[in-house]
Amino acid sequence: ALRFAQEGCRVAGFDVSAGAGPALVEEIAAAGGEGVFERVDVADASSVAAGVEAVVARWGRVDVLVNNAGILRDAQLVKWKDGAVASVLSDEAWDAVLGVNLKGVFHCTRAVVPHMIRGGGGVVLSASSVVGLYGNFGQTNYVATKAGVVGMTRVWARELGRYKIRVNAVAPGFVATEILRSMPQKVLDSMVEHTP
């Protein structure tokens, strides 16, 4: 967001929590840009539509969409201990991660694309993950979403290219962000060992 602001872009930030919103707008202003924050739950289509409409009402267009919302609810598909099922990946954990990480990308892209078409083009950039390409222990739901983002990106690149909309996904390795703070130190240490 700051880099876009430094390059002269107007930046709208969406988050389910309003906590970081005012600070984001202040940081963008300090970087010499113009920013706005909308409280949006990307898992809720009507929330996304309202947020996008507020941005379009303010600035008249959307040129770039960065789909970057993501959550974790890690668990093994089936955890087996002492000859019995100790736990399973719950429906709630499955639904929560798919709702934000996959459905959220769908909701945001679907809401923004008509404005990009009207505006003559744009860019949709979605955050996938390297684990969406090779899998990761205990992350069935997360990996499914990140692989799904790659698949949707391929489809949308074909569908939207004719409207001068470029659609890409990035699949970074592990990055020290808020989402990793809930992971055990042993897992974090292993990530660091395997990251160039």
Contacts in CASP RR format, 6 or more apart in sequence:
PFRMAT RR
TARGET T0000
AUTHOR 0000-0000-0000
METHOD contacts of the structure
MODEL  1
ALRFAQEGCRVAGFDVSAGAGPALVEEIAAAGGEGVFERVDVADASSVAA
GVEAVVARWGRVDVLVNNAGILRDAQLVKWKDGAVASVLSDEAWDAVLGV
NLKGVFHCTRAVVPHMIRGGGGVVLSASSVVGLYGNFGQTNYVATKAGVV
GMTRVWARELGRYKIRVNAVAPGFVATEILRSMPQKVLDSMVEHTP
1 11 0 8 1.000
1 13 0 8 1.000
1 24 0 8 1.000
1 27 0 8 1.000
1 28 0 8 1.000
2 27 0 8 1.000
2 28 0 8 1.000
2 31 0 8 1.000
4 11 0 8 1.000
4 64 0 8 1.000
5 11 0 8 1.000
5 28 0 8 1.000
5 31 0 8 1.000
5 32 0 8 1.000
5 33 0 8 1.000
5 34 0 8 1.000
5 35 0 8 1.000
6 31 0 8 1.000
6 32 0 8 1.000
6 33 0 8 1.000
8 32 0 8 1.000
8 33 0 8 1.000
9 33 0 8 1.000
9 63 0 8 1.000
9 64 0 8 1.000
10 33 0 8 1.000
10 34 0 8 1.000
10 35 0 8 1.000
10 36 0 8 1.000
10 59 0 8 1.000
11 28 0 8 1.000
11 33 0 8 1.000
11 34 0 8 1.000
11 35 0 8 1.000
11 36 0 8 1.000
12 35 0 8 1.000
12 36 0 8 1.000
12 37 0 8 1.000
12 38 0 8 1.000
12 55 0 8 1.000
12 58 0 8 1.000
12 59 0 8 1.000
13 21 0 8 1.000
13 24 0 8 1.000
13 35 0 8 1.000
13 36 0 8 1.000
13 37 0 8 1.000
13 38 0 8 1.000
14 37 0 8 1.000
14 38 0 8 1.000
14 39 0 8 1.000
14 40 0 8 1.000
14 42 0 8 1.000
14 48 0 8 1.000
14 51 0 8 1.000
14 69 0 8 1.000
14 108 0 8 1.000
15 21 0 8 1.000
15 37 0 8 1.000
15 39 0 8 1.000
15 40 0 8 1.000
15 69 0 8 1.000
16 39 0 8 1.000
16 40 0 8 1.000
16 41 0 8 1.000
16 42 0 8 1.000
16 69 0 8 1.000
17 39 0 8 1.000
18 37 0 8 1.000
18 39 0 8 1.000
21 37 0 8 1.000
22 37 0 8 1.000
24 35 0 8 1.000
24 37 0 8 1.000
25 35 0 8 1.000
25 36 0 8 1.000
25 37 0 8 1.000
28 34 0 8 1.000
28 35 0 8 1.000
29 35 0 8 1.000
36 54 0 8 1.000
36 55 0 8 1.000
36 58 0 8 1.000
38 50 0 8 1.000
38 51 0 8 1.000
38 54 0 8 1.000
38 55 0 8 1.000
40 47 0 8 1.000
40 48 0 8 1.000
40 50 0 8 1.000
40 51 0 8 1.000
41 47 0 8 1.000
41 48 0 8 1.000
42 48 0 8 1.000
42 69 0 8 1.000
42 99 0 8 1.000
42 100 0 8 1.000
42 103 0 8 1.000
42 104 0 8 1.000
42 105 0 8 1.000
42 107 0 8 1.000
42 108 0 8 1.000
43 99 0 8 1.000
43 100 0 8 1.000
43 103 0 8 1.000
43 104 0 8 1.000
43 107 0 8 1.000
44 107 0 8 1.000
45 107 0 8 1.000
45 110 0 8 1.000
45 111 0 8 1.000
48 104 0 8 1.000
48 107 0 8 1.000
48 108 0 8 1.000
48 111 0 8 1.000
49 107 0 8 1.000
49 111 0 8 1.000
51 111 0 8 1.000
52 62 0 8 1.000
52 108 0 8 1.000
52 111 0 8 1.000
52 112 0 8 1.000
52 115 0 8 1.000
55 62 0 8 1.000
56 62 0 8 1.000
56 115 0 8 1.000
60 115 0 8 1.000
61 115 0 8 1.000
61 118 0 8 1.000
61 119 0 8 1.000
62 112 0 8 1.000
62 115 0 8 1.000
62 116 0 8 1.000
63 116 0 8 1.000
63 121 0 8 1.000
63 122 0 8 1.000
63 123 0 8 1.000
64 122 0 8 1.000
64 123 0 8 1.000
64 124 0 8 1.000
64 125 0 8 1.000
65 108 0 8 1.000
65 109 0 8 1.000
65 112 0 8 1.000
65 116 0 8 1.000
65 123 0 8 1.000
65 124 0 8 1.000
65 125 0 8 1.000
66 125 0 8 1.000
66 126 0 8 1.000
66 127 0 8 1.000
67 104 0 8 1.000
67 105 0 8 1.000
67 108 0 8 1.000
67 109 0 8 1.000
67 124 0 8 1.000
67 125 0 8 1.000
67 126 0 8 1.000
67 127 0 8 1.000
67 149 0 8 1.000
68 126 0 8 1.000
68 127 0 8 1.000
69 100 0 8 1.000
69 101 0 8 1.000
69 104 0 8 1.000
70 100 0 8 1.000
70 101 0 8 1.000
70 127 0 8 1.000
70 179 0 8 1.000
71 96 0 8 1.000
71 97 0 8 1.000
71 100 0 8 1.000
71 101 0 8 1.000
71 179 0 8 1.000
72 97 0 8 1.000
72 139 0 8 1.000
72 142 0 8 1.000
72 179 0 8 1.000
72 182 0 8 1.000
72 183 0 8 1.000
73 92 0 8 1.000
73 93 0 8 1.000
73 94 0 8 1.000
73 96 0 8 1.000
73 97 0 8 1.000
73 141 0 8 1.000
73 142 0 8 1.000
74 138 0 8 1.000
74 139 0 8 1.000
74 142 0 8 1.000
74 183 0 8 1.000
75 87 0 8 1.000
75 88 0 8 1.000
75 89 0 8 1.000
75 90 0 8 1.000
75 93 0 8 1.000
75 138 0 8 1.000
75 140 0 8 1.000
76 87 0 8 1.000
76 88 0 8 1.000
76 89 0 8 1.000
76 137 0 8 1.000
76 138 0 8 1.000
76 140 0 8 1.000
77 88 0 8 1.000
77 89 0 8 1.000
77 138 0 8 1.000
77 140 0 8 1.000
78 85 0 8 1.000
78 87 0 8 1.000
78 88 0 8 1.000
78 89 0 8 1.000
79 85 0 8 1.000
79 86 0 8 1.000
79 87 0 8 1.000
79 88 0 8 1.000
80 86 0 8 1.000
89 138 0 8 1.000
89 140 0 8 1.000
89 141 0 8 1.000
93 141 0 8 1.000
94 140 0 8 1.000
94 141 0 8 1.000
97 141 0 8 1.000
97 142 0 8 1.000
97 144 0 8 1.000
97 145 0 8 1.000
98 141 0 8 1.000
98 144 0 8 1.000
98 145 0 8 1.000
101 142 0 8 1.000
101 145 0 8 1.000
101 146 0 8 1.000
101 149 0 8 1.000
102 144 0 8 1.000
102 145 0 8 1.000
102 148 0 8 1.000
102 149 0 8 1.000
102 152 0 8 1.000
105 126 0 8 1.000
105 149 0 8 1.000
105 152 0 8 1.000
106 152 0 8 1.000
109 124 0 8 1.000
109 126 0 8 1.000
109 152 0 8 1.000
109 156 0 8 1.000
112 124 0 8 1.000
113 124 0 8 1.000
113 160 0 8 1.000
113 163 0 8 1.000
113 165 0 8 1.000
116 122 0 8 1.000
116 124 0 8 1.000
116 160 0 8 1.000
116 163 0 8 1.000
116 165 0 8 1.000
117 163 0 8 1.000
117 165 0 8 1.000
120 163 0 8 1.000
120 164 0 8 1.000
121 163 0 8 1.000
121 164 0 8 1.000
121 165 0 8 1.000
122 164 0 8 1.000
122 165 0 8 1.000
122 166 0 8 1.000
123 165 0 8 1.000
123 166 0 8 1.000
123 167 0 8 1.000
123 168 0 8 1.000
124 153 0 8 1.000
124 156 0 8 1.000
124 160 0 8 1.000
124 165 0 8 1.000
124 166 0 8 1.000
124 167 0 8 1.000
124 168 0 8 1.000
125 167 0 8 1.000
125 168 0 8 1.000
125 169 0 8 1.000
125 170 0 8 1.000
126 149 0 8 1.000
126 152 0 8 1.000
126 153 0 8 1.000
126 167 0 8 1.000
126 168 0 8 1.000
126 169 0 8 1.000
126 170 0 8 1.000
127 149 0 8 1.000
127 169 0 8 1.000
127 170 0 8 1.000
127 172 0 8 1.000
128 146 0 8 1.000
128 147 0 8 1.000
128 148 0 8 1.000
128 149 0 8 1.000
128 150 0 8 1.000
128 153 0 8 1.000
128 169 0 8 1.000
128 170 0 8 1.000
128 171 0 8 1.000
129 142 0 8 1.000
129 143 0 8 1.000
129 146 0 8 1.000
129 171 0 8 1.000
129 172 0 8 1.000
129 173 0 8 1.000
130 171 0 8 1.000
130 172 0 8 1.000
130 173 0 8 1.000
130 174 0 8 1.000
131 139 0 8 1.000
131 142 0 8 1.000
131 143 0 8 1.000
131 146 0 8 1.000
131 173 0 8 1.000
132 143 0 8 1.000
132 146 0 8 1.000
132 147 0 8 1.000
132 148 0 8 1.000
132 150 0 8 1.000
132 171 0 8 1.000
133 146 0 8 1.000
133 147 0 8 1.000
133 150 0 8 1.000
133 171 0 8 1.000
135 143 0 8 1.000
136 142 0 8 1.000
136 143 0 8 1.000
146 171 0 8 1.000
149 169 0 8 1.000
150 169 0 8 1.000
150 171 0 8 1.000
153 167 0 8 1.000
153 168 0 8 1.000
153 169 0 8 1.000
156 165 0 8 1.000
156 167 0 8 1.000
157 166 0 8 1.000
157 167 0 8 1.000
157 168 0 8 1.000
160 167 0 8 1.000
161 167 0 8 1.000
173 195 0 8 1.000
174 180 0 8 1.000
174 191 0 8 1.000
174 195 0 8 1.000
180 188 0 8 1.000
180 191 0 8 1.000
183 191 0 8 1.000
END
